Amino acid sequence: MQFIDFQPGVSDLDAGGADKVKTVVKALGARPQLKIDVPIAWVSDLDRPALVESQFLSQVREAQTTKGGKTAASGAAPALDQMDPSARLELLTHLYEKNLGGEPKYPDSVTSIKAKPDAIAAKSDFLRKELHAHITVGDADLKSLGQQRAVVVQQALLTDTQVDPARVFLVANDKAKSQDGKVRLELTLK
């Protein structure tokens, strides 16, 4: 009951988290003397790569919607992994040139591949890794994510419930850990 799990890099409650909050609300309703601490916390090893990937995909979507300064035709752009390999390579090359200020310099291990489909895939993989390496997610970003998670839990505890806001505290602590690939926050009843 005291644990709420979040997907890495995400501050939204999933169905399991929402159910746990409802259970906590019942416990708080049954025992009005209890107070609860909601941690402002994150797990760097899980959240940092997820935030990097999120920023990367945001850059991809932005590049897909604005081609050469013009807005692309309306309609949902395909996900990066569902794009035609040549179009994906073109898009990643454009992003590389925009973000790193020059044409990509592929290593010999990539340029030595002779088969065209394999060469395109290798170039795309190289560009993707290089673009990821140049996205910075700082401690302030992680703290902001931890704050967003705590606020989401706090709002879930207080919205449409009889819980007094004076009983719910946001606290900065390290009560988050990795659990089955998710970020687990530990709520403390006192």
N, C-alpha and C positions, 0 to 999 in steps of 0.2 A: 504494500500500500504506500510506503514512503518513498518509492522510487518512481521517477517519471523519465522515460526514455525519449530521446530526440534523434532524428536522423542527423548525421554529421553536416554541419553548415546550415542547418535549418532551425528556425525558431517556432514553427507551427506545431501545435499538438496533433498527433495522429489519433485515431479512434481509441487505441489502447491507453494513451495518455489522458484523453478526455474522460474515459471510464474511471481511471485511477483518481482523477481530480474529483469526480462525483463521489467516490468512496471516501475521500478525505473530507469533503463537505459534510457528508453524513456523520463522520466521526466528530467533526468540530461542532455540529449541531447537537449531538448527543452529550458532548462534554464542553459546556460553555467556558470552563476555566482554562481550556487548552489554547495555546498560541502556536503559530507555525512560522518557521523560518524557511523562506524560499531562497535557494542559493543563486547568486549571480556567478555562474561558472561555465566552463568550457573544457574541452580536452584538445589541446593543441595538435596532437598527433592525428586526430580524426578531423577536427574542424578546419584546420589550416588548409589541407589539400582539397577539402570539399569547397571551401570558399574560393580557392584558386580556380578550380574547375568551373564554379558558378560564374566567376568573372570572365573566364575564357569563353564560356558559352554565351554570355551576354555580349561580348565583343563580336562573336560569330553572328549572332542575331542582328546586331547593329549593322555589320558589314553586309549581311544579306538584304536588309531593307533599304540601304542606301548604296547603290552601285554608282560609282563615279559622280557622286554629288547629287544624283537624281534618286528619288524614291522609287523603289522597285514596284512592279505591279502588285496591287493588293491581292491578298491571299496568303495563306500560311506557307512560309518557306520550309522546305524539308529539313529534318534534323541533320546535323553534320554527317553522322554515320550512315544516313540514308541517301546522301547525295551521290551523284555520279562521281567516280573517283577522279576524273579529270577536272570537274567543276570544284570538287573539294580541294584539290591541289591548288587550283587557281585562287580560290577564296583564302586559303591558308597563306599562300604566297603574298597576296594583297595585304593581309593582316600583318605578316612579318615585315614587309616593306614599310607599312604605316607605323608600326610600333617600334621597330628596331632601326629604322632609317636607312635601309639599304637592301640590296638583293641578297637572298640567302646564299651562304657559302656551305655547300654540302660536303660532308666528309667523304673520303675515298670509299668507305664501306657502302655509301649510298650511290655515288656516281659510277661505281664499277658494276652495278647490276645492269645486265643487258636486256632482260625481258621487260617490255614496256609496262605491263600491269604491275609487276613486282617493283619496278623502279618508281612508278607513281605512288604505290603504297609506301615504299621506304621514304620517299621525299615527304609525303604527308605526315608520316610518323615523326620524322625528324623535325619538321616545322611545328607540329603540335607540341613536342617536348620543349623546343626552344621558346615557344610562346608561353608555355606554362612556367618555364624557368624565369621569365622576365616579369611575371605578375607577383607583386609583393602584397602579402597579407600580414599586416603588422599586429602587434599586441593590442592596439586600440581597436582594430577590427574584431579581434576575438572578444575583447571586453564588451564591445557593442552587441555582439551576438549573445553573450551571456546575459547582458542586461535585457535584451529583447525576450529571451526565453523566460527569465524571471517575471517580467511584466505579463507575458502571455499566461503563465501559470497563475499569477496573482489575479488577473482579470477573470480567469476561469473560476477561481475560488470565490470571487465576489459578485460576478454577474448573475443576476436572477437567483441569488441565494440569500439566506438570512445571516450569513457570516459577517460579523462586525469588522470593518477594515482595520480597526486598531489591533486586531488579533493576527494580522498577516504582515510579516516583515520580510523585506528583501535584504539579504545579507551577502556580503562579499566573503566567500570562503572557497575552499578547494573541494567541496563535496560533490564532485563530478568525477566519473571514471568511465573507462571504456568497458562496455558490456555487450558482447555479441555484435560488434561492429557499430554499436550505437553509443550515444553520449547519455549516460545515466546520471540524473540529478537526484540527490538525496534530500528529501524534505525532512525537517526536524520538528517534531511535535514536542512542546514543553509546557 
